[in-house]
Amino acid sequence: MNLGRVPYREALALQERVRAARQADAIPDTVLLLEHPPVYTRGRRTQPGELPFGADFYAEQGIEVVDVDRGGKATFHGPGQLVAYPVVRVTDVLGFVGLLERVIVEALAEEGLPARGRAAEGRDFTGVWVGDRKIGSIGLHISHGVTMHGLSLNVDGDLTPFEWIVPCGLGGVAMTSLAAEAPGAARDDLMDCVRKRVAHRLATGMGARQRLVTPARLDRALAALPVG
């Protein structure tokens, strides 16, 4: 489901509603695809030094800071970055993390950019890398067997805000994007193409038949659920 650009807290509240519905088996596995206005999120393992400039500096840059319950450390979300939130049942968490890495790697390969997942090297390296530069991040939270949060892939956005934090808790690591690594890929429909590829490969990887759902249809499904 393509939601366009959604403020982070609004998307978080929607994920929580969708996950409650999925836990109740009231809806099938659902993937929310979107972009966020500029925001830093701090996962459960974030250390204080990962946002070294302080809240006032980040506020002056127009970047909100939000603490979340996902795994992982601090990261940045903003326009030009594709975010996918799979709200799905899983039984093998590590296997699902590997799937998310493969989804990103395969989507980039279709644009001619070789990349690799590194979750097998330790949780600090979870995500997708081009050489020694990180292009895709993964962070999850599992409750009653259903996921929240998911993956982010830098497509063609401004990478400067990553320079103001210690991204993913990895000092000295440069963040990159598809547009930065493959300038020839830059075009007006790049985000749209990457979003469709990620959605298709997620569905295929989970053994599901992809079915497009509008936000209005999802709202109706959630509204029909019993309260409490």
Secondary structure, DSSP 8 states (H G I E B T S, - for coil): -EEEE--HHHHHHHHHHHHHHHHTTSS--EEEEEE-SSEEEE-TT--GGGSTT-HHHHHHTT-EEEE-SSSS-EEEE-TTEEEEEEE-B-S-HHHHHHHHHHHHHHHHHTTT---EE-GGG-GGG-SEEETTEEEEEEEEEEETTEEEEEEEEE-SS--GGGGGS-GGG-TT--B--HHHH-GGG--TTHHHHHHHHHHHHHHHHTT-------HHHHHHHHHTS---
